[in-house]
Amino acid sequence: QVQLVESGGGLVQAGGSLRLSCAASGSMFSINAMGWYRQAPGKQRELVAVITSGGSTHYADSVKGRFTISRDNAWNTVYLQMNSLKAEDTAVYYCNQEAFGLGSRMIYWGKGTLVTVSS
């Protein structure tokens, strides 16, 4: 069973930085990509950043130039370095994994970590 456990959230002042980590375990199939999503109160969950097995990265326009996604080679941990944080970055951040196996596409989610940015 795949488990994704996020950590690193907390309260930070606007302009500050945080680094989120996602510890992944139990993956038995080929991982295509891992990413970070976020959901603010009253809003839909949205993509923040994704990194593929080939190392390509993609960012939401709202975080480009401020956030950086990275991973270790074994897909054990995925990171999200968040700089120049803004109040609008306040949300629960979720780790996501996309894998392929047995002819199916599988999506896994962590339980989330709360990031609160005070203005």
Secondary structure as a PSIPRED ss2 file (coil, helix, strand):
# PSIPRED VFORMAT (PSIPRED V4.0)

   1 Q C   1.000  0.000  0.000
   2 V C   1.000  0.000  0.000
   3 Q E   0.000  0.000  1.000
   4 L E   0.000  0.000  1.000
   5 V E   0.000  0.000  1.000
   6 E E   0.000  0.000  1.000
   7 S E   0.000  0.000  1.000
   8 G C   1.000  0.000  0.000
   9 G C   1.000  0.000  0.000
  10 G E   0.000  0.000  1.000
  11 L E   0.000  0.000  1.000
  12 V E   0.000  0.000  1.000
  13 Q E   0.000  0.000  1.000
  14 A C   1.000  0.000  0.000
  15 G C   1.000  0.000  0.000
  16 G C   1.000  0.000  0.000
  17 S C   1.000  0.000  0.000
  18 L E   0.000  0.000  1.000
  19 R E   0.000  0.000  1.000
  20 L E   0.000  0.000  1.000
  21 S E   0.000  0.000  1.000
  22 C E   0.000  0.000  1.000
  23 A E   0.000  0.000  1.000
  24 A E   0.000  0.000  1.000
  25 S E   0.000  0.000  1.000
  26 G C   1.000  0.000  0.000
  27 S C   1.000  0.000  0.000
  28 M C   1.000  0.000  0.000
  29 F C   1.000  0.000  0.000
  30 S E   0.000  0.000  1.000
  31 I E   0.000  0.000  1.000
  32 N E   0.000  0.000  1.000
  33 A E   0.000  0.000  1.000
  34 M E   0.000  0.000  1.000
  35 G E   0.000  0.000  1.000
  36 W E   0.000  0.000  1.000
  37 Y E   0.000  0.000  1.000
  38 R E   0.000  0.000  1.000
  39 Q E   0.000  0.000  1.000
  40 A C   1.000  0.000  0.000
  41 P C   1.000  0.000  0.000
  42 G C   1.000  0.000  0.000
  43 K C   1.000  0.000  0.000
  44 Q C   1.000  0.000  0.000
  45 R C   1.000  0.000  0.000
  46 E E   0.000  0.000  1.000
  47 L E   0.000  0.000  1.000
  48 V E   0.000  0.000  1.000
  49 A E   0.000  0.000  1.000
  50 V E   0.000  0.000  1.000
  51 I E   0.000  0.000  1.000
  52 T E   0.000  0.000  1.000
  53 S C   1.000  0.000  0.000
  54 G C   1.000  0.000  0.000
  55 G C   1.000  0.000  0.000
  56 S C   1.000  0.000  0.000
  57 T E   0.000  0.000  1.000
  58 H E   0.000  0.000  1.000
  59 Y E   0.000  0.000  1.000
  60 A C   1.000  0.000  0.000
  61 D C   1.000  0.000  0.000
  62 S C   1.000  0.000  0.000
  63 V C   1.000  0.000  0.000
  64 K C   1.000  0.000  0.000
  65 G C   1.000  0.000  0.000
  66 R C   1.000  0.000  0.000
  67 F E   0.000  0.000  1.000
  68 T E   0.000  0.000  1.000
  69 I E   0.000  0.000  1.000
  70 S E   0.000  0.000  1.000
  71 R E   0.000  0.000  1.000
  72 D C   1.000  0.000  0.000
  73 N C   1.000  0.000  0.000
  74 A C   1.000  0.000  0.000
  75 W C   1.000  0.000  0.000
  76 N C   1.000  0.000  0.000
  77 T E   0.000  0.000  1.000
  78 V E   0.000  0.000  1.000
  79 Y E   0.000  0.000  1.000
  80 L E   0.000  0.000  1.000
  81 Q E   0.000  0.000  1.000
  82 M E   0.000  0.000  1.000
  83 N C   1.000  0.000  0.000
  84 S C   1.000  0.000  0.000
  85 L C   1.000  0.000  0.000
  86 K C   1.000  0.000  0.000
  87 A H   0.000  1.000  0.000
  88 E H   0.000  1.000  0.000
  89 D H   0.000  1.000  0.000
  90 T C   1.000  0.000  0.000
  91 A E   0.000  0.000  1.000
  92 V E   0.000  0.000  1.000
  93 Y E   0.000  0.000  1.000
  94 Y E   0.000  0.000  1.000
  95 C E   0.000  0.000  1.000
  96 N E   0.000  0.000  1.000
  97 Q E   0.000  0.000  1.000
  98 E E   0.000  0.000  1.000
  99 A E   0.000  0.000  1.000
 100 F E   0.000  0.000  1.000
 101 G E   0.000  0.000  1.000
 102 L C   1.000  0.000  0.000
 103 G C   1.000  0.000  0.000
 104 S E   0.000  0.000  1.000
 105 R E   0.000  0.000  1.000
 106 M E   0.000  0.000  1.000
 107 I E   0.000  0.000  1.000
 108 Y E   0.000  0.000  1.000
 109 W E   0.000  0.000  1.000
 110 G C   1.000  0.000  0.000
 111 K C   1.000  0.000  0.000
 112 G C   1.000  0.000  0.000
 113 T E   0.000  0.000  1.000
 114 L E   0.000  0.000  1.000
 115 V E   0.000  0.000  1.000
 116 T E   0.000  0.000  1.000
 117 V E   0.000  0.000  1.000
 118 S E   0.000  0.000  1.000
 119 S C   1.000  0.000  0.000
